């Protein structure tokens, strides 16, 4: 879907790409798109087969970007969407709708049938969504509904993919059947028998070379026409040379010696086999996205005009009331307005146990309703829903490149030309040292066949795909590959206290009045000053007045004092409510109650001082916040892995140290203002630490951005989640060791994959050049190098959790 970027004017589009076979392809396409007029940035992922392009809509469009992809020798697949149109009365209506739809970015053709009231649209996949098309029709004054929902479309896409897989298997089977007699003849000759006659070999090898292997020639031509080379060029050159020399010798009458038909056929067969196995492995790596897609229910029951109607889930509107029966998936995000139940959110948040829900509680689309019938008011639908955002974030993470990939891209860009030069040098070298032309030829062909940049191109993205997919299943959302790579090196983790290590739902424990004031007066004034506030401490105070049925006076001239408290006018009195820092700044003397306040702070209580602006102390209120059950385990796991935990809070030092001691955190920074949190991050970085910041509030956003890795609690604000590189969906600090551990394991897989990919080429190319490998062995090694890299990435699925 085309979207406007937040970083500046422009739009972005994510397009699926077909035709890439190796890292050289993705690098070349990225270079071509980056140079296209109007394109600001382009990222191409080989593993995800996707291009993310940021562009200026005034200078170019999606169609022009797709045309640039085609000119580079690749393709953006087209999809067909059918809409049911209502409100048309004549042919002019149909014509109008066609013109409106044609102006939607990415739409290639639009045909509207007045008689059937259907619109059939052909558009570039990824360029526009069904919602974009429906909105365009509605802006023209008509109504439209998709004839199939998004889940059905996804299932149709999966069926097409399965059909393509079956076709590939049939082609591979045919290639194997034609190649086996050639291999059998070669084996027979080695055992003292005789090979098949030359013309028989020609008859078997030629369809393998030019019918089954036609894809390599087509891919090579497109690549060369685009100004670069790829794996297809190497395979086509190597096998063509072997087939061509063999055919020339057969035509010249030498039908028994120096024939390499079996080498050419076996290489093509093995490469096809490798691609089939690689495709299966890549689908396994992308299984997390498919699992998330299946969570989207097909229909929803919505209350309309006094009754309940069943409509496609994507047509549910904001504030609609949805009825969800026991055992059904929730179609939208919302708030329960009637009924009690428990909800299974395991595939969304990673929470294994069902969560109890009652009126007023939020629920998430895609979760499974338990035993109760509930009515839910929709608060987020379509692209705004949590599930859609999760899918989008995982897709984006899988499509991004880790910093280490930049080196691989530079190597891949020159890989094929270098290999061709090495092959020519090998042939000339053998010839010049007096080797036979046959030996020189076989060595050169082996060099061409064994070299493949695929393993290099798949090393990083497949590991990222598996790691981010595994993370999503556990309720950990990784924003991009850079966050995954950086997180592996974290040596210090800064925790914000409230809402991160604690529940963030404090309760009022004590109200202490100074001389001349009463406890009810202190509570009433403090609560009145905080009316409407969403701060956890304010809720604690207001909850206490609600329990006492206390009437609250109106508040005027409210002023929030960031990190300190507030000032307000209540009952004609100028009130100050906040921290000891605020009392010191306003010259309020608190000595009379310091002893009692200190004693409570040492028990972990948070103190809110209340005074009048003229300096008269009225008293204080104390609140306690419960430490999250998983916080102790998380801190212990981090320390065991050599990571230093640090607690950062605006709370008073005594309360902060009490909570820290309970958790086992030695390093505490208290009474920190929001604007100073980023400075604390910088201080740790100056000490040589790679810092992760964990927070959940708006005031944490600067520190999250300043940290090497920002980690937001999913129960926090959208600002924190947007700023952070990693989001813990269920607000559980126990997920933090898993996030860092998965990053470490994922990065280890990237390093392993790159090592073997580089080592393979470093060792194999010289061996082939020295004549130590036959083309058949070279082809097998090349085909399975990519499979081994992807399979190694899939081993991440065995990871059980923890930092180590």
N, C-alpha and C positions, 0 to 999 in steps of 0.2 A: 504494500500500500504506500502510495506517495504521501510523505509527511513533510511539514515544515520543520527545519532544524531549529534547535534552541540557540545554537551558537551564533547565529547571524542570519541574514536574509538568504533564502534559498530553499530547496527541497531535497529530499533524499528518497531513493528507491532501492529496493532489494530485489534483484532479478535472478531467477534460477538460470543456470548456464548448462548447455549440453554440448558435448564434443571435446571436453578437456580430458587428456589422458595422462598428463604428468605435470610436474611442477613448472616445467618450461612453458606449458600452455597457460597456466594461471598467471605466471610472471609476465608473459607477453601480453595477455589480455589486460592485465592491470596497467601496464605501460601504455597500451593503445588507448584505453579509456581515460587515463589521466591526461593524455594529450588532446583529447577530443574537445572541440569548442564548447565552452560553457560549463565544463566539468571541473569542480573544485577539488574533489578527492574521490579516489576509487580504491576499493579493497576487494580482492578476489580470493575466495577460498576453494582450493581443489577438493578437499574432503567434503565440504558442504555443498559443492557445485553451485556456488552463489556469488553474485557480484553486488556489493553495497556501494552505491554511487551517490555522491552529494553534488548537486548541480544548480545552476542559475536558471530558473524557468523562463526568464526573459531571453536567454541566449540559446537554449536548447530544450529538448523535451525527451520523454521516455522513448518515443519512436526513434528519434535520432540516436539515442544511446543504444537501442537494440540494433539499429543499422550499423553502428560502429562495431558492435559485437559480431554481427554477421560478416562484415568486411574483414575482421580479424580471423575468420574461419570457424567461428562457433555459432551457436544459435540460442536464442531465448525462446523456449517453447510457448506455444499459444494454447489458450484454454477457451472453452465455450461455456457461456452462461446463458441460461434461459430465464426470462422474467415474465410473469403474468401481469399484464397491463390492464388497468381499469380507468374508465373515464373517456375513452376515445369515442368520437362520434362520426368522423369522416376520414378520408385519406389524408387530409391536411394535418390531422392530429398525428397520424403515423409518421408522416414526413418530419414533423416538428420533433418528435421523440427521437427519430433516427439522427437528426442533426445534433441534438443535445447530447446523446450518448456518444456520438463520434468525437465530441470535444473533450471527453474524459481522457486524461493522460493514459496512454497504453492501449486504448481501444483501436483495433484495426478495422473491423467492420461491424455494422449494426443494422439489422434488418427487422422491421416491425410489420407483423401481419395483422391487418385490421380485422379480418374474419375470425381468426383464432384468438385474437387479443394476446398474442405472444411476441416477445422481442428476443431475438437470438443475437448474442454479442460474442464476437471473437476478440480476445484481448491477450496481451502479453502477460504470462503468469507473473504474479508478484507486483505488477505495475498498478493495479487497482483492485479493490475488493468489491464484493457484492453490495456492501453498504454504500460504497461510492456511486455505483450504478443506480441503486434505488434512490439515493439522495438527488442525483441529477434528474431523474424522471419526476420526482416530487417537486423539484424547483420549477419544472416546466408546467406544473399544474395538474399532473396525473398521479395515480398511485401505482406502485409496483410491489410485487412479492416474488421472492425466488421460488422457482418450482422445485428446487432441491435445496436442502439445508447444507451447511458447511461440513457437517460430519459425513453426509452422503457423498459430497464432492471429494472429501478426503478418502473415503472408502473406494470411490471410483478411481481416483488416482492410484491408490494402492493396487487395485485390480489390474490397471494398465501396467503398472510396474511388474507385477507378478507375471503377466502375459509376456512382457519383454524378457523377463528372466527365463521363462520356459523356452522362448524363441532362441535365446543365447545358448541354452543347454542343448537344443536340437542342432544348432550350428556346430557346437563343440563336438557333439556326438558324430556328426557327419565327418568332421575333420579328423577325428580319431579313427573312424572306419577306413578312411582313405589313406591315413598315414601308417596304420599298423602293418599292412603288407610291405611297405617300404622298410620299416624297422625290422620286420621279420626277415626280409632278404639280407639286410645288413648283418643281422645276427647269424644267419645261415652261412654267410661268407666267412665270418670270423671263426666258425666252427668247421671250416673246410668245405662247405658247400658252395653253391653259386647264387649270385644275386639275380633278381628279376631282370629280364632283358631291358635295355635302355628305353625302348619305346613304351613298354609297360610302365616303367617308372615315370616317364613323361606324362602318360595318360592319367596316372594317379596323382601326381604332384601338381599338375597345372590347375585343376579346379581348386585345390587348396590354396595355391598361390594367388589366383586372380578372381575367384568367386568368393571363397570364404575369407581370403585375405584382402578383399577389395577395400575394406574399411581402412586398412593401413595406408593404402595409396591415396584414398580420399582425404584422410587426415593429414598425410604428408603434404599433399598439394595445397590444402587450405593453410597449413602452417607456413609453408614456404611463400605462398602468395601474400601472407601477412607479414613477411619479412623476418621470420625466425624459424627455428627447428624444434621438433619435439620427438617423443619416443617413436611415433609413427615413421618419421624420417629414417631413424636408425634401423628399425625393423624392415621397412621397405627396401632400403639400400642393401642391407645384408642378405636378405632372402632373395632379392632380385638378382644380386650378383651370383649367388649359388645356383639359382635356377637357370640364369642366363648362360653361365659357363657350361653347365651340364647339358642344356639344350643344344648349344653349339657343338659340343663333342658328339652328341647322339646324331645330329644332322650330318656331321662330318664322317660318320661311320664308326666311331669308337664308342660302342654301346656298353662297354664293360669296365672301363677304367676312368678314374678321375671324375666320377659323377657324384653330385651332392644334392640330388633331389630329396633324399631322405632328410638331410640337414635342414633345407628350406622348409619342408612340410612340418617337421618336428618342431622347429622354432615357432612357426605360426600357431601350431596346435597348443604348444606349451604356454605361449603368451595369452592365447584365448582362455586357456584353463586358469592361468593366473588371474586374469581379469574377472572371471566368474567367481573365483574364490575371494578375490579382493572385494568385489561388489557385495557378496554375502557378509563379509566381515564389516564393511562400511555400514551396511544396514543394521548390523548389530550395534555399531557405535552410535547410530542415530535412534536407537530404540526408545530412548527417554522421551524424545519429542513425540513419537507416535503414541506412547503410553499417555502422555498429557493430552494429546488430541482426542483420544477416545473418552476422556472424562467429560467432554462437552455433550450434554443430553440433546436429543433431537427435538423434543417438543416441551412446551410448558403449559400448565393450566393456569389461566389468568382470569380474575374476576372482572367481568365487563357487563354493565347494564343489569346488575342484579343476578347475573348467572355466571357460570364458569365455562370458558371456551378454551379449546386446545389450539395453540398456534405454534409456528416454528420458534424455537428458543431465541433465535437472533432478532425476532420481531418484538420481544418484550421491551417495553419502554420504561424509562426512569419513573419511579413512584407507582408502577403497576403493582397490584397485590397478586402474588403467585401462591397457589395452593400446592403443597408438596406432600405426597402420601408416603407412608412408611416404605422403606426400601428403594425409593427413587433418588436419583441424583438431583441436587439443586441446580436449576438452570441459570441462576443469576446470583450475584452478590446481593446481600440485603440484610434487613433487620427483622427478627421474629416479632410479629405483632400479636400472635395468638398461638397457643399450644406449647407443649413441652416435649422434648425429645433428646436424643443423643445423636451426634453427627460424627461420622468417620471421615476425618480429614487427612488420613495417612498419606495418600498419594499427592497431596498438595503441600502440606507442612511437614511431613515426616513424623507427625505425632501418631504413635502406634495405638494409643487408647482412644475410644470414642469420647467426645467432649460434650458435656451436658449443655443444652440450650433451653432458654426460657424467654418470655417476652422481653424485648429490649436488647437481647444479645445479637451480635453480628454473626452471619453465616456466609460461607464462601461457595460460589458456584463450582460445581464439579464434585463437591463432597456428597457422601451418601447419607440420606436421612435414615435414622434408626427406627424406633418403635412408634413414634407419635406422628399424628397428622398436624402440620403446622401451616400457618399463613405468614408469608414473608413479603415485606415491602421492598421492592427492588431499589437499590441505591447505586449500583454500577452494572452496566450492561455492555455487551459487545466488546469493543477494543478497550473499554475502561475497566473491565472486570479483572479480578485478581488472576484468574486462570489465563486470560489472554495476555496479561502483562508478564506472567511467568513464562509462557511459551515464547513470547517476543524476546524476553531477556535471554532465555537459553539459546534461542536461534541466533541472536546477535552475538552472544559469547562464542558460540561455535563457529561463527563466520569471521571473527576477528583474528588477527595474527599476533602471536607473542613476539616480543622484541627479538628473541633469538632467531625467529624466522627470517629476519631481514638478511642475515648472512646467507641463509639457504637460498633465498630468492636471487641474490647476486650471483651465486654459484650456478644456479639452475639456468639463469639467463644466458650464460656462455657455455653451458655444459655440452650441448649437441655439437656446435662448431668445433670445440676442442676435441671431442671424440672423433669427429670426421678427420681432423688433422692428424690425430694419433693413428687412425686406421691407415691413412695414406702413408704416413711415416713408417708404419709397421711393414706395409707392403714393399716400400722402397728399401727399407733397411734389410729385410731378408734377401731381396734381389741383389743389393749391392754386396752383401757378404758372401754371395755365391750360393745362397739357398735356391732350391727349385722354385719355379713360378707357382707350383701347386702349394708348396708349404707357405709361401708368401701370401697367396690368396686366402688359404684357410685361416691363417693368423689374422689377416685384415678383417675377414668376415666375422671371426670370433670377437674381435674388438668392437665391431659395430653392434653385434647382437647382445653382448653381455652388458654393455653400458646402458643404463636407464636412470633417468632422473626421478622416476616415480617414487622410489623409496624415500628420497630426500624430501620430495614434496608432501608425502603423507606422514612423515615422522612426527611433525609438530601438531598438525590439525586433528589427526585421529586421536592422539592422546588427549587433546583439549576437548574433543567431542565426548569421549568416554568420561573424562573427569567432570565436566560440567553436567553431563547427564546423571552421573552417580550423585553429584551434589544436589541436583534438583529433586531426586527421589528422596533425599534425606531432609529436605526443607532448607537447603542452602542454595541461594541464587548467586552465581558468579557473573558479574557484569560483562567482563571481557577477558581476553587471554592475558592481557598485561597484569590484571589483578591476580590471576592464577599464578603467573610466573613470579610476581613480587612476593606473594604471600609465603612462598616456600622458604624465604630467607629471613622471616620475621624473628627478631630476637627480643623484642619487648612489646607488650600489649597494654595499652592504656584503657582502663574501664571508666566510663562515667558511672557514678554510683546509682542514682535514682532511676529506676526503670530498666537498668541494665543488670546490675548485681542484685538489686532489690526489686520487689514486686511493683513498686511505683504506685502503690495504693496504701499510703500511710493512714493510720487511725489516730485520733486525738487521745492522748493518755492523761495529760495533766493541764489544768488551768490554774495559774498562780497569780494572785492579785497583789499589787503593791499597796502600801499604806494609803488610805483614802479612797480606794477603789474596791469593787466587789468582783468575785469570779464571774457572775452573770454579766456584769457590765463589760468585763474584759472579753468574754466570749461573744457577746452581742455586737460590740464595736468591731472586733476582728472579723466576724462573719459578715457583717454588713459591708465592710470595706472590700470584701473579696467576692461579692455577689457577681455571678456570671463568669468568674474566672475558671479556667480549665486546669489550673495548676494542681498537682496532686495534693499539696499541703492545703490549698484552698478547699478542695473537696473534702478533706478530712475535717476541717473546721466547720464547713457548712453541714456535713453529715451529723456532727455532734449537735448543732442547733436544731436540725430536723428531728433528731431523736428526742429532744426536750420540748418540741413544738414551740420553739421560741420565735416570736414575731421580730422581723428585722426592719430597721429603718432604711430609708433610701440613701444612696450614696451619690455624691456629686464631686466633680473635679478630680476624678480618679487619675492617678499618674503612676505607671509602672516604672520601677527603678531596677534596670537589668542587673541581675546577680545580687541585688541588695534587698529588695522588697517592694513596698508601694507607699504612696502618699494619697490620702483621700480626705474628703470632707463628709463627716457623718454627724447628723444632729447638730450642725453648726460648729462642730469641733474638728480642727485640723489634726488628722490621725497619721501616725507613722507606724508601719508594721513591717518587720523584717529581721535581718541578721544583726549580729553584734557589730559588723562593719558599718551598717547604716546608723546604729545608735552612736558609734564613735564619731562618724562624720557629722552628725547633727547635734553633738555635744550633749547626749542624754546620759545621765549618770545611772548606771545599773548595779552599783556595788551592793545595794541592800538585798538584792535577790541573786547575786552571783553564786553564792554557795549552793543554793538549791538548784540553780540552773546547771552548775558544774557537775553536781551529783547525777543529774538526769542525763547529761551529755555523755558521761562516762559509762552509762548503760546503753548508749547508742541512740538516745533520743535527739531529735532535731528541735531546736529552740527558735520560736518566733517571738521577738520582743514587740511589745505594744507601748507606744508613748504618744504624747501630744506634741505637736510641732514646737511648742514653746519650751520643750525640754523636760516636761513632767512625765515620769515613768508611771505607767498604768499597770504593768505586769507582763507576764509572758505565757505562751501556750507551748506545750511539748507534744510532739507526734513521733510515733514509731513506725518504721517501715520494715516489713518482713523480708529477710534475705531469701532469694530464690533457692529452692532445694538443690538445683544442679550447679549453683555457683561454686560451692566448695570443691566439688569434683573437678570442675573446669579449671580452677586455679591450681589444684594439685597436679592435674595432668600437664598443664603448661610448665610448671616448675620442674616436673620430672623430665620434660623434654628440653630443658635448658632455656626456656623463655621466661623473661622477667615480667611478672604482673605488676602494674602500677594502677592505683586508684586515684581518680581525679574528681573533685566534687566542690561545689560551692558551699557545702555544709560546713559547720564549725569543726575545728580540728579534733576535739575530744570525741564527738559523735562519729566522725570519719574514722578515727583510729580504732574505736570500739568495733565498728563493722569490719574494718580491715583485719583486725586481730581474729575475729570470728572466722574470716575466710582464709586466713593464712597469708595475707598480703603485707609485705614489710614496707613497701615504698608507697607513701600517701602524700598527696598534695591537696590541701583543703583550702576553703574560702577562695576559690578561683573564680574570677569573673568570666562570663562567656567569651568576651573578647580576648581573654588571656589564655584560653585553652590551647589555641594554635601555637602560642609561644612555648607552652610546656612540651608540645610535640617536638618543636624545633630544638628545645634544650636536650631532649633525649637523643635526637638525631645527631646533635653536635657531639654527644658522648660516644658516637659510633654505632648506635643501635639502628636496626631497621624496624620501624615502628608501625604497629597496627593500632588504630583507634577504634574503640567500640562505643557507640552511642545511639541514642534514640530520639533526640529532640532537635528542634530548629537551632537551638544555641550550640549544638554539637557539629553543625554542618561545616563551619570553618576549620575545625580541628580534623574532621573526617577528610576534608580536602587536602589539608596540609600533611597528613600522615602518608607514609609509604603505601599503606593499605587501609582504606576506610571500611569499617564493618558496621552496618546498621542493623538494629533489631527490627524485625518485621512488624512488631507491635507499635513502632514509633511513627514518626511523621513521614510524609512523602518526600519532604525536602531532604531529610537524612538519607532515605533510601536512594534518592536520585544522585546524591553526592557520593555515596559509598561505592566501593568496587565490589563488595560482597554484602549480601543481605541474609540474615538469619530469620527465616519466615515466621517461626513461632516464638520469637523473642526469648529463646532459651540459651543462656550462656554455655550450656553443655554442648551446644553445636559448634562452639568455637574451636575446641581441639580437633573436631572432625574436619572443619573447614581448613585449618592449617595442615592437618595430616594429609588430607586429600590433595592439597596443593603440593606438598612435598612429594607424595607418591606420583602425582601427575607430572611434575617437573622431572622427577627421576626417570619416568618413562620417556619423556621427550629427549633427555640426554642419552638414554640407552638407544632409542630409535635413531637419533642422529649419529651416534657412534657407529652403530652397525651399518647404517646407510653409507657413511663416509668410508668406513673400513672395507665394506664390500667393494666399492669402486676402487679404492686405493690398492687393494690386494688383487682384485679380479682383472683389472685392466692390464697391469704388467704381465700377469700370467697368460692372458690371451695374446698379448703382443709377442711374448716369448714362445708361442706355439704350444703351450702346456695345456690348453683347453680346446676341445673341438667345438664347432658351432652348436652341436646338439647340447652338450653340457653347458655351454655358455647361455643358450636359450633357456634351459631349465633354471639355471641360477638367476638369470634376470627376471624370469616370470615369478619366481617364488620369493625374491627379495622384498617386493612390495607386500606380498601376503604375510611374510614374517613380521614386518613392521606393524601392520594393522593388527595382527594376532597378538603381538606383544602389548599393544595398547589395550586390547580387550581383556588382558589379564588384570587390569585395574578393577574389573568387576568383582574380583575375589577379595578386595580390600574390606576389612571388617570394621574400621573406625579407629580413632585415636590419632595423636600427633605423630607418633613414630611410624 
